[in-house]
């Protein structure tokens, strides 16, 4: 059964930091590439960062140098450390496989975690 549970979001001032976590059911982190995505109001969901089963990483240009993706295979948990946050980072953040898991013909998404960057 697919289950991805995101946590760690909140309200933070510009320049602040947050660490997001994603708990995955089953040992998928050691098998699949995992990613963090985000969706801002009125915008399409976009890939923020991804990490391969072997630990190779990729970042969107908008977050490179500010965000760090990591994972703990033993804990089936993925992380996104976000620093130097900007108001434009405000969005609901989701974790998923890369590409996203498809269930019944549609992409599966968890509930996400809201990140709001505002003074």
SULRAWO-V870772 format. One record per residue. N is the residue number from 0. RES is the residue in one letter. PSI is psi in radians with two decimals (* if undefined). NEAR is the number of other C-alpha atoms within 10 Angstrom. Layout:
n = {N & N}
res = {RES & RES}
psi = {PSI & PSI}
near = {NEAR & NEAR}
//
This chain:
n = {0 & 1 & 2 & 3 & 4 & 5 & 6 & 7 & 8 & 9 & 10 & 11 & 12 & 13 & 14 & 15 & 16 & 17 & 18 & 19 & 20 & 21 & 22 & 23 & 24 & 25 & 26 & 27 & 28 & 29 & 30 & 31 & 32 & 33 & 34 & 35 & 36 & 37 & 38 & 39 & 40 & 41 & 42 & 43 & 44 & 45 & 46 & 47 & 48 & 49 & 50 & 51 & 52 & 53 & 54 & 55 & 56 & 57 & 58 & 59 & 60 & 61 & 62 & 63 & 64 & 65 & 66 & 67 & 68 & 69 & 70 & 71 & 72 & 73 & 74 & 75 & 76 & 77 & 78 & 79 & 80 & 81 & 82 & 83 & 84 & 85 & 86 & 87 & 88 & 89 & 90 & 91 & 92 & 93 & 94 & 95 & 96 & 97 & 98 & 99 & 100 & 101 & 102 & 103 & 104 & 105 & 106 & 107 & 108 & 109 & 110 & 111 & 112 & 113 & 114 & 115 & 116 & 117 & 118}
res = {X & X & X & X & X & X & X & X & X & X & X & X & X & X & X & X & X & X & X & X & X & X & X & X & X & X & X & X & X & X & X & X & X & X & X & X & X & X & X & X & X & X & X & X & X & X & X & X & X & X & X & X & X & X & X & X & X & X & X & X & X & X & X & X & X & X & X & X & X & X & X & X & X & X & X & X & X & X & X & X & X & X & X & X & X & X & X & X & X & X & X & X & X & X & X & X & X & X & X & X & X & X & X & X & X & X & X & X & X & X & X & X & X & X & X & X & X & X & X}
psi = {2.31 & 2.29 & 2.15 & 2.18 & 1.98 & 2.60 & 2.93 & -0.09 & 3.06 & -2.95 & 2.26 & 2.60 & 2.69 & 2.38 & -0.15 & -3.06 & 2.68 & 2.68 & 2.06 & 2.60 & 2.65 & 2.01 & 2.18 & 2.43 & 2.24 & 2.91 & 1.12 & -0.38 & -0.52 & -0.03 & -0.76 & 2.76 & 2.33 & 2.66 & 2.84 & 2.35 & 2.86 & 2.67 & 2.03 & 2.75 & 2.26 & 0.09 & 2.81 & 2.69 & 2.42 & 2.64 & 2.28 & -0.80 & 2.73 & 2.75 & 2.27 & 2.96 & -0.50 & -0.07 & 0.02 & 2.47 & 2.74 & 2.47 & 2.50 & 2.59 & -0.51 & -0.33 & -0.10 & 2.30 & -0.22 & -0.56 & 2.58 & 2.17 & 2.46 & 3.01 & 2.75 & 1.75 & -0.64 & -0.52 & 0.01 & 0.74 & 2.41 & 2.60 & 2.71 & 1.87 & 2.11 & 2.20 & 2.91 & 0.82 & 2.54 & 2.75 & -0.57 & -0.09 & -0.11 & 2.17 & 2.98 & 2.23 & 2.37 & 2.58 & 2.70 & 2.96 & 2.88 & 2.03 & 2.93 & 2.62 & 2.39 & 2.21 & 2.12 & 0.53 & -0.07 & 2.66 & 2.38 & 2.35 & 2.45 & -2.89 & -0.28 & 3.02 & 2.29 & 2.27 & 2.15 & 2.14 & 1.92 & 2.58 & *}
near = {5 & 13 & 14 & 22 & 18 & 24 & 18 & 16 & 18 & 14 & 14 & 18 & 14 & 17 & 14 & 14 & 16 & 18 & 16 & 22 & 23 & 24 & 18 & 20 & 15 & 13 & 13 & 16 & 25 & 17 & 11 & 16 & 20 & 26 & 26 & 25 & 21 & 22 & 19 & 17 & 9 & 6 & 9 & 9 & 15 & 14 & 20 & 23 & 24 & 26 & 23 & 19 & 16 & 11 & 15 & 11 & 16 & 16 & 19 & 13 & 10 & 11 & 17 & 12 & 12 & 15 & 20 & 19 & 24 & 20 & 20 & 12 & 15 & 9 & 13 & 17 & 20 & 24 & 21 & 23 & 14 & 19 & 17 & 15 & 22 & 18 & 15 & 12 & 20 & 20 & 21 & 18 & 27 & 27 & 32 & 26 & 21 & 17 & 13 & 16 & 13 & 12 & 10 & 6 & 7 & 9 & 11 & 15 & 18 & 15 & 13 & 21 & 21 & 21 & 22 & 21 & 20 & 16 & 9}
//
